[in-house]
Amino acid sequence: MTPWRCRCTTCGRTSTPTLAKIRSGRRCKYCARHGFDRAAPARVYVVTHAQHGAVKIGVAGALQRNDRIAQHRRLGWALFYERHVPTGDDALSVEQTILRRLRADGHGIFLTAAQMPNGWTETFDATLVTPAHLRDAIRAHQTNPPPPAPLTLF
């Protein structure tokens, strides 16, 4: 169950799958034909929900027809801010860095899965983490490459 750094023999990109994922026949995260395309243009966004008093950070593909933000709108969320980035990996790096910082500062998950079916783990109490705070954190984020580690081909 421990991820290790590998280079895909199909696409040549580097990822960190677990042995269980390889054995189950899953393709690398870049070759996968479903879900979030980590190699394509993407965006990091902040949405708010007035009724819940919540704010959420998330990522979405920049060119997707099945727009994640539109899904949130149908559930009462409003777009506060979005930033386009070159790739899905860049978007995930921004999101995960900000989430780690906020969790380290003691900000827990605010909504339940019933209140926010897709992305409840990225929600915060809007009185403690404001939409402007998330926007500013996104703007300030610098994408730094991870340190090199050994490669294994799969």
Secondary structure, 3 states (H helix, E strand, C coil): CCCCCEECCCCCCEECCCHHHHHCCCCCCCCCCCCCCCCCCEEEEEEEECCCCEEEEEEEECCCCCCHHHHHHHCCCEEEEEEEECCHHHHHHHHHHHHHHHHHCCCCCCCCCCCCCCCHHHEEECCCCCHHHHHHHHHHCCCCCCCCCCCEEC
